[in-house]
């Protein structure tokens, strides 16, 4: 049985890229065993995937690193893939037993799919576009979703100026702007589900009594798996780029992705399907452009 060790000690969206690579490994070696070294940010989420046999949490201090090295040295891996490119991951992997070790390097040239193809070449895996369907084995429950046909607006901290990167263009709507935007969406004969991040905007609470509760539902404090369900059952996702963008692409859900042109998002989105993007700009212009794409 082939043994593969992958390092993904960063975030949820980054792991979803690794999930594409894991799918290729499983296509080539169905009985292989996959171990993923995770961070606190993605550990619990990775554990929900049956395709991953073992998930090990890396606590980022020297003692934990040494302890982890001693534990992992019990196995000689067919391949170790440092997919996150982190110094801590490279340090740990250097002391392990392996037939092949691949360190992925993020640069301004290669897309994430290019990097996956590079890994496949290094360890003699046949690349397959099936890797883009990395959520195909996921089981979903839509029993708590109130609509059959709906648009999902993921209104997280990236829409709120004070809660996001200050050098990015401010797209935060006023309460009036947000109400008008919601009404414009449902006027297109659409239902709307609004999901949030960890800290829902107070604006959503303030407009509850000013929107059509029969056609608009606001969900708060959703788990990552609950958000998966909502995306997978939607007709369209409107979001500022994040892990949820990868989820939509994996199921070919139409999406409108709001990005900032100061950052090379195409490195992460070149392989996306059914994908539309708009650059961040003042909300009055941005909202009009979004409505035109619905």
CORCORSUL-V644247 format. One record per run of one state. SS is the DSSP state (alpha for helix, beta for strand, coil for the rest). FROM is the first residue (numbers start at 1). TO is the last residue. If there is no record, write none. Layout:
# CORCORSUL-V644247
ss:SS from:FROM to:TO
ss:SS from:FROM to:TO
This chain:
# CORCORSUL-V644247
ss:coil from:1 to:2
ss:beta from:3 to:8
ss:coil from:9 to:11
ss:alpha from:12 to:28
ss:coil from:29 to:32
ss:beta from:33 to:38
ss:coil from:39 to:42
ss:alpha from:43 to:46
ss:coil from:47 to:53
ss:beta from:54 to:57
ss:coil from:58 to:61
ss:alpha from:62 to:72
ss:coil from:73 to:75
ss:beta from:76 to:82
ss:coil from:83 to:86
ss:alpha from:87 to:94
ss:coil from:95 to:96
ss:beta from:97 to:103
ss:coil from:104 to:111
ss:alpha from:112 to:122
ss:coil from:123 to:128
ss:alpha from:129 to:133
ss:coil from:134 to:149
ss:beta from:150 to:154
ss:coil from:155 to:156
ss:alpha from:157 to:159
ss:coil from:160 to:160
ss:alpha from:161 to:163
ss:coil from:164 to:174
ss:alpha from:175 to:186
ss:coil from:187 to:190
ss:beta from:191 to:195
ss:coil from:196 to:201
ss:alpha from:202 to:206
ss:coil from:207 to:207
ss:alpha from:208 to:210
ss:coil from:211 to:215
ss:beta from:216 to:218
ss:coil from:219 to:223
ss:alpha from:224 to:232
ss:coil from:233 to:235
ss:beta from:236 to:240
ss:coil from:241 to:242
ss:alpha from:243 to:250
ss:coil from:251 to:253
ss:beta from:254 to:259
ss:coil from:260 to:265
ss:alpha from:266 to:269
ss:coil from:270 to:274
ss:beta from:275 to:279
ss:coil from:280 to:282
ss:alpha from:283 to:293
ss:coil from:294 to:294
